[in-house]
Amino acid sequence: MTTAISPFAPEYFPTLPPLDGFTMATAEAGVKYRGRTDLWVLRCDPGTSVAGVFTQNRCPGAPVDWSRKALSARPDGPRLVVVNSGTANVFSGQAGRDAVKLTAQGAVEVFGGHADAVQIASTGVIGVALDASKVVAQFPDMASRMRSDGWDAAARAIMTTDTYPKGASATAMIHGTRVTINGIAKGSGMIAPDMATMLAYIATDARLDQASLQALLTDLTGPTFNSITVDSDTSTSDTLLLLASGAADHPEVTGSDDPALADFRQALRRVMFDLSQQIVRDGEGISKLIEVVVTGAVSNASADAVARSIANSPLVKTAVAGEDANWGRIIMAVGKAGEPAERDRLSIHIGPHCLATNGQPDPNYREAMGAAYMKQSEIRIGVDLALGEGAATVYGCDLTHAYIDINADYRS
């Protein structure tokens, strides 16, 4: 089935410059389809630090199990990342576990390194084991084509139902030295991250130790990848990696709170936020982007739960798709969240308009106001619970018939 490109797709893939310490290649392995690029290998120079966060889904795929363990490996050779699309290699039993092991072993035979340090990810249909022979067979040719400027091709190779490749780049200063951060991601459906996002890979030439890298990544995941939702479903394969080659000419930073990292932290957050926004803007069947802002909650965590309840509500999402300012559905979603809320204290805004307050419709609101605002492509829903200082923002999208079409035919 041909899927229309998201109305929020950028005009072009951004420029991601080559990074010292990283080379890559893509290939057509025929994992699911013929004539489609579906395999990416990233080779990281020896000494590269790697941080990662993975899905909290209780039924993770074999690649996630393998990669969690690989994160703690400290090889004296190169680090490898191998990603395929076409099958998620999840719930595929021993055959799936064997496929991961064979892929890792085949990769190090060609590219060097240690099998137990290879980061592996698969994305696609659940319940189908990866045929590792198709992947491994591509490695020798890929090794002859490794280059440092293949980010665009890499972003396309890891796509499934995505309608466009996703990339972002930024620079920062550390101890007077300019460093670069490149990132790519994939994701369009089964998006309600509980750690990171579907698949995302961020690389930098900065010199940071693994502990600092991990602390930065964990801290910045919350307001970026963990603040988006398309359909309330957390993937079994979610993987987010941050890799630092250490090729930049500055002293190694060994503390995530080091003032020397202030500019880097901001740049990394920009890249992570950009990628996460691109994912939700490519939500399956999207016609409108939704920003839900909850304030006045008893805590930030409570505000987040309420915001997610609104952003994930099928009734709210379909009302937005139908350009209906139905604030009753928002009230419903607030109340069902199970968080402290008092009907006669909260207020509901859609865009600049106050629709309801103090347990009743706002006397100054007119239906024509909401109807006009809902025709916009980006919708902001605001809820003030008036109970405390807690606040949270969650980004989502509407629910259209195209979402059903995409997922009804997904395995065909």
URKA-V458182 format. One record per helix or strand. SS is the DSSP state (2 for helix, 1 for strand). FROM is the first residue (numbers start at 1). LEN is the number of residues. If there is no record, write none. Layout:
[[SS	FROM	LEN] [SS	FROM	LEN]]
This chain:
[[1	22	6] [1	39	6] [1	49	6] [2	62	9] [1	79	9] [2	93	19] [2	115	3] [1	119	7] [2	132	5] [2	139	5] [1	147	1] [2	151	7] [1	166	9] [1	177	10] [1	199	6] [1	208	1] [2	210	12] [2	225	3] [1	228	1] [1	239	6] [1	253	1] [2	259	22] [1	289	9] [2	300	13] [2	314	8] [2	327	10] [1	347	4] [1	353	5] [1	360	2] [2	367	7] [1	378	7] [1	390	8] [2	401	8]]
